Amino acid sequence: MKINENVKIKELTTMRLGGLARYVIELETVEDVEKAYLFAKERQLPVFILGTGSNVIGKDEGFKGVILLNRIKGIRFIDELTIDAMGGELLDDLVAFTTEKNLSGIEALSAIPGTVGAAPVQNVGAYGQEIEQVLESVYAYDFKEEKYVTIKKEDMNLGYRQSIFNQGEDAGRYLIISMRIHLSHDRLTPPFYTSLQSYVEEHQITDFSPKSIREMVTEIRWSKLPKPEEMASSGSFFKNVYLDDQEAERLRSMNVPVWEGNKVPSGWLIDHAGLKGKSFYGMRVSEKAALILINESAQSYAHLKQAREEIVSIIEKKYGLTLKQEPVELE
Ligand SMILES: Cc1cc2nc3c(=O)[nH]c(=O)nc-3n(C[C@H](O)[C@H](O)[C@H](O)COP(=O)(O)OP(=O)(O)OC[C@H]3O[C@@H](n4cnc5c(N)ncnc54)[C@H](O)[C@@H]3O)c2cc1C
């Protein structure tokens, strides 16, 4: 394991904000996890787990603790359809591996930035697939009990962008070392998620193999989403809003689209409030995908905070709904 001191958090996160981290430890083996935990414990320092930082925002004051960077690699078959992937692998590399093997289950998660270890944390999803649909269990280190544990999917309380790993009293308690998924030989069948369906129709595509879906999803995603290496962002900055029946009715009467499960797409709200392409304190609402906030020139977390407050307030005034930030803050 590699221990680095006084590392810039902005260089570890895709929004490219944040001061110095006291220590950053790169974990390369399973044993490193316990060793790194003990390193922090001996110094009575808090720990924060980081993958590629694509859903984490650093703060100006930095982090006076130990950041654990999961870089543990490896992908192996358990049986014909079951795979164990180590948490430091990139999720997209795992998708490439499984689609090469002609296996279905995560092909629509192509090109989501980030690591395998972070995927169950917010139950990553895109184009109608969520990791929950294939996840069996994770192998993790439990900081509370100070031991390695296996956690089954049923015990993870997975939901829309949430799990026990990021919500409630166990948030931050486990470091996910590896994830076990179960795939299939099936094929996704139309109708697909709206933008994928439009692509299929426009290009008259009839090959729905995992590899073909991967290619289409990757092309669609990068035609509208900012690549982290080219533009600083955390992907979707706001979560979609889920309403009770009464609120859903109120929004419908305002001609706001309310989808299945009383879900209101926050991107639609931001778009129809005329905010696409607008800049606030160096943060710009993407012209292509209104849910994405791009760090164009903001140098500090304070700028992001001001931008967020302004956008939230505009949407509150127009629709009476409060948008919630999706990326977590490093503290
Ligand atoms: C351009 C762009 C597009 C995106 N599109 C999507 C999308 O379509 N769907 C989607 O769901 N997300 C999307 N995201 C968000 C992001 O890709 C996911 O949240 C991803 O899972 C984050 O992975 P990461 O390795 O970067 O995690 P990080 O951002 O480093 O960490 C995210 C959270 O997980 C925790 N964590 C990380 N690794 C571990 C571990 N091994 N064990 C325990 N906890 C851990 C962290 O403490 C933190 O709370 C997008 C982001 C960007 C920048």
Ligand as a Chemical Component Dictionary entry (heavy atoms), coordinates in Angstrom:
data_LIG
# 
_chem_comp.id                   LIG 
_chem_comp.type                 NON-POLYMER 
_chem_comp.pdbx_formal_charge   0 
_chem_comp.three_letter_code    LIG 
# 
loop_
_chem_comp_atom.comp_id 
_chem_comp_atom.atom_id 
_chem_comp_atom.alt_atom_id 
_chem_comp_atom.type_symbol 
_chem_comp_atom.charge 
_chem_comp_atom.model_Cartn_x 
_chem_comp_atom.model_Cartn_y 
_chem_comp_atom.model_Cartn_z 
_chem_comp_atom.pdbx_ordinal 
LIG C1  C1  C 0 -20.161 12.234 -16.325 1  
LIG C2  C2  C 0 -20.761 11.385 -15.233 2  
LIG C3  C3  C 0 -21.843 10.568 -15.527 3  
LIG C4  C4  C 0 -22.432 9.770  -14.522 4  
LIG N1  N1  N 0 -23.493 8.969  -14.854 5  
LIG C5  C5  C 0 -24.069 8.191  -13.910 6  
LIG C6  C6  C 0 -25.171 7.329  -14.227 7  
LIG O1  O1  O 0 -25.617 7.259  -15.366 8  
LIG N2  N2  N 0 -25.703 6.562  -13.238 9  
LIG C7  C7  C 0 -25.213 6.597  -11.965 10 
LIG O2  O2  O 0 -25.755 5.866  -11.119 11 
LIG N3  N3  N 0 -24.167 7.394  -11.628 12 
LIG C8  C8  C 0 -23.594 8.184  -12.571 13 
LIG N4  N4  N 0 -22.550 9.010  -12.232 14 
LIG C9  C9  C 0 -22.061 9.033  -10.853 15 
LIG C10 C10 C 0 -20.866 8.092  -10.608 16 
LIG O3  O3  O 0 -20.378 7.603  -11.809 17 
LIG C11 C11 C 0 -21.286 6.916  -9.716  18 
LIG O4  O4  O 0 -21.791 7.381  -8.486  19 
LIG C12 C12 C 0 -20.093 5.973  -9.441  20 
LIG O5  O5  O 0 -20.568 4.810  -8.816  21 
LIG C13 C13 C 0 -19.029 6.611  -8.558  22 
LIG O6  O6  O 0 -17.895 5.777  -8.564  23 
LIG P1  P1  P 0 -16.526 6.279  -7.959  24 
LIG O7  O7  O 0 -15.588 5.147  -7.953  25 
LIG O8  O8  O 0 -16.075 7.502  -8.673  26 
LIG O9  O9  O 0 -16.981 6.613  -6.468  27 
LIG P2  P2  P 0 -16.630 7.889  -5.616  28 
LIG O10 O10 O 0 -17.227 9.082  -6.263  29 
LIG O11 O11 O 0 -15.186 7.922  -5.324  30 
LIG O12 O12 O 0 -17.438 7.551  -4.273  31 
LIG C14 C14 C 0 -18.861 7.617  -4.276  32 
LIG C15 C15 C 0 -19.386 7.162  -2.904  33 
LIG O13 O13 O 0 -19.114 5.788  -2.727  34 
LIG C16 C16 C 0 -18.261 5.572  -1.601  35 
LIG N5  N5  N 0 -17.343 4.511  -2.008  36 
LIG C17 C17 C 0 -16.513 4.505  -3.074  37 
LIG N6  N6  N 0 -15.866 3.335  -3.157  38 
LIG C18 C18 C 0 -16.300 2.588  -2.116  39 
LIG C19 C19 C 0 -15.995 1.278  -1.638  40 
LIG N7  N7  N 0 -15.104 0.499  -2.257  41 
LIG N8  N8  N 0 -16.627 0.833  -0.518  42 
LIG C20 C20 C 0 -17.529 1.610  0.134   43 
LIG N9  N9  N 0 -17.846 2.846  -0.262  44 
LIG C21 C21 C 0 -17.239 3.334  -1.381  45 
LIG C22 C22 C 0 -17.607 6.904  -1.331  46 
LIG O14 O14 O 0 -17.233 7.038  0.030   47 
LIG C23 C23 C 0 -18.724 7.851  -1.712  48 
LIG O15 O15 O 0 -19.666 7.939  -0.674  49 
LIG C24 C24 C 0 -21.926 9.805  -13.211 50 
LIG C25 C25 C 0 -20.813 10.627 -12.911 51 
LIG C26 C26 C 0 -20.229 11.412 -13.910 52 
LIG C27 C27 C 0 -19.041 12.279 -13.577 53 
# 
loop_
_chem_comp_bond.comp_id 
_chem_comp_bond.atom_id_1 
_chem_comp_bond.atom_id_2 
_chem_comp_bond.value_order 
_chem_comp_bond.pdbx_ordinal 
LIG C1  C2  SING 1  
LIG C2  C3  SING 2  
LIG C2  C26 DOUB 3  
LIG C3  C4  DOUB 4  
LIG C4  N1  SING 5  
LIG C4  C24 SING 6  
LIG N1  C5  DOUB 7  
LIG C5  C6  SING 8  
LIG C5  C8  SING 9  
LIG C6  O1  DOUB 10 
LIG C6  N2  SING 11 
LIG N2  C7  SING 12 
LIG C7  O2  DOUB 13 
LIG C7  N3  SING 14 
LIG N3  C8  DOUB 15 
LIG C8  N4  SING 16 
LIG N4  C9  SING 17 
LIG N4  C24 SING 18 
LIG C9  C10 SING 19 
LIG C10 O3  SING 20 
LIG C10 C11 SING 21 
LIG C11 O4  SING 22 
LIG C11 C12 SING 23 
LIG C12 O5  SING 24 
LIG C12 C13 SING 25 
LIG C13 O6  SING 26 
LIG O6  P1  SING 27 
LIG P1  O7  DOUB 28 
LIG P1  O8  SING 29 
LIG P1  O9  SING 30 
LIG O9  P2  SING 31 
LIG P2  O10 DOUB 32 
LIG P2  O11 SING 33 
LIG P2  O12 SING 34 
LIG O12 C14 SING 35 
LIG C14 C15 SING 36 
LIG C15 O13 SING 37 
LIG C15 C23 SING 38 
LIG O13 C16 SING 39 
LIG C16 N5  SING 40 
LIG C16 C22 SING 41 
LIG N5  C17 SING 42 
LIG N5  C21 SING 43 
LIG C17 N6  DOUB 44 
LIG N6  C18 SING 45 
LIG C18 C19 SING 46 
LIG C18 C21 DOUB 47 
LIG C19 N7  SING 48 
LIG C19 N8  DOUB 49 
LIG N8  C20 SING 50 
LIG C20 N9  DOUB 51 
LIG N9  C21 SING 52 
LIG C22 O14 SING 53 
LIG C22 C23 SING 54 
LIG C23 O15 SING 55 
LIG C24 C25 DOUB 56 
LIG C25 C26 SING 57 
LIG C26 C27 SING 58 
# 
